[in-house]
């Protein structure tokens, strides 16, 4: 017998500021939107670049079940030993073999509601020339669907065109393709024709009085003067950015996707 499940994906969480609002709001949002499972992108948790064990565990305590990553997953080398042991902490699968951590996993949905697969991929346009995310998705999705029809993909990529292409490439093969990395929530959430939920970017959970999470002064110097300036995480005008995907547990197809952004601008 099929049942509708609600899965929340939280956009890139920026430093302590983003973590604080996630801890504050997530429990009530889980109740409000009847969320069964929570995924969060955490590659920017520690000082805006990378992760640490304490912040990861704080997210788990707040109600997050799986943490995904991206190009900053490896910025703090002290996390490497922990990353190699925590199967709920993901980093993009298409990094070359030999890197620590896991790129995908199959997880139990609380309440005995079945299993869900989460796959983390990273784009290559304007980013590191790592392994092909499309070809990596081919074998990973086939493997994951042997254990669960519900497959959620965090596609951490810079170019909107590459994200849209991945959405169409996996249309009908996965439950959702949810973009992260650019820190700006997009308004193109939709269900593709074969039942895959899609959005180009879930957005940023953190300080919006900033340039994508960093203090404005340093970012402006980089753009105006064209020279390096140390980035520091901003702290003001905090917002929680996410999407909630409703899906059928038997078919693995999405039935709706909605943005949850609080407080509104």
Beta strands, then each sheet from edge to edge (+ up, - down):
strand 1: 4-10
strand 2: 12-13
strand 3: 37-41
strand 4: 66-68
strand 5: 104-108
strand 6: 115-122
strand 7: 151-156
strand 8: 176-180
strand 9: 190-191
strand 10: 197-199
strand 11: 204-207
strand 12: 238-248
strand 13: 254-262
sheet 1: 2+ 11+ 12- 1+ 3+ 4+
sheet 2: 2+ 11+ 12- 13+
sheet 3: 5+ 6- 7- 8- 10- 9+
end
